[in-house]
Amino acid sequence: MSSSSTDASFNLPRWLLVTALAALAVRLWLAAALPITGDEAFFYWWGVYPDWGYYDHPPMVGWLIWLMRTLFGEATWAIRLPVVLLPLALGGLLWWTFKPMNRERAAWGVLLFWLAPINWLNALITTDTPLLFWSVLSVAMLLRAERRTQMDGRAWGLYALSGFFIGCAFLSKYFSVVLGLAYLVYFAAFRRERWPALLLLVLCALPGPLINLLWNMSHGWSNIMFNAINRNEDAVFELRKPLTYLGMLAYLLTPAVLWLGLKHRGVLAATARQLPLVSVLIVVPLLFFALLSLKKVVGLHWVLSFYPFVFVLLAFALPQAALRHCALGLAAFTALHVLPLGGIALTHVEQWAGKPRYFAIVRAFKTPELLAQVRTPDSVLMADGYSPAAVYGYVSGQYVPVFGPGKFHARQDDLLVDYSVYQGKTIRVLLSDPPVMGDFTPYFDSVQAYTAVQSGITFHYVEGRNFNFEAYRQGVLAEVFRRYYNIPTWLPMTGCPYCVRYCGQVSCPKP
């Protein structure tokens, strides 16, 4: 590793303090100013109805939102507080983990990580929020255990905690298995003599997968059907997918990091050999997602659990002058993202008329006004998609179901909503597009289309009178069952709420 020397012209503690406070202020402002997004609203309802699992993912973000609601109430900033504080927590973990090796280099790693644009602009709570925290915490415990030369009681305890925390990461999102794969590669390649430590780690991680397994058995294997089958029907090779992945990586790394990494590739490679676990935590996930990108579009958030360790490797490898240039380059790149926010904040919704996605802007920022035009006391409000339904429900303070078959993702309605309770009621369905009346007429005595104009945008909604649940069960619910509940017979089930609702028993005839 390169030796370091103090650069009097670059006050590292001051940069750390200013960066931490400035980024925190930006995240707090965004958390308070931005309306809730569809994904966040969807996860919000997980916090309203806490469970051991949910249709799409394991339950951790739902538990986290439940805790925030309990402590701070329903405000959007309160729900987002964990992600607002997350970079500070991750920076603290990086410092605690690497300071025994070199306090100054550890501080540089924290600074470079905090200067990345994602740590200024990300104020939206998702399943990745707890995944990042538990993953980095697990790595921190493992790295500290690996620095102990003997397998004493403290080392065994750290290995056990590392396993427990990766189990928590598994209860956040299934991408935690990539971290587990990295651990396996590390022990197989560099620490075969400590295989009992890996065994202890795995045993301590098992409660997380076991909770998830038991929940899936009692809920028609919803997570497995969604993540392994329904969402992958269109997984085919397209050249744009790996190219998009490479472009995304280049953006995350930023021009400054790419240039300095290339310029100092020799010392970077040498440092990587001296920090094998850090290197494995970078290389294995990147290769895994590269293979996945041949058929899937890899999202930017997929790689974030391993992102901090890139900056740690840079901090321990680059010469002092290069670290200073890297920090200045990151600061400049982040400024290009943050400064325009001030100008955008001075605008109002109507000034964006005619711009791309103006429809979505109006629906996001003018939801209360829109709902005031559509809702009536004697009707049930529904939507034609899960994201808008979740937002409408959050804004109105009452769960809004989805009318129609919906898409393959976000099908929490299948577990929560019993459409039989709406028998005979008047339902108003707020739509994203002009209505196709044939999608509604079979399920009501009469159907009427209406429009509501909000901020220059015309929204459509349909009012159906005297809802016929049995027709809906035979039409829409049967189609949902055929598309999304073709559960393999070899998967054992102890329950299936949707199957019971659709056909009155856990095991239904195959569609």
PyMOL commands that set and color helices and strands:
alter all, ss='L'
color gray80, all
select helices_A, chain A and resi 12-33+38-48+60-72+76-79+81-98+103-115+118-121+128-146+153-170+176-190+192-205+207-217+222-232+240-263+265-274+276-292+300-303+308-317+320-345+349-352+358-365+367-374+386-396+413-416+419-422+437-439+441-443+469-484+497-503
alter helices_A, ss='H'
color red, helices_A
select strands_A, chain A and resi 380-383+427-431+446-454+457-465
alter strands_A, ss='S'
color yellow, strands_A
deselect
rebuild
show_as cartoon
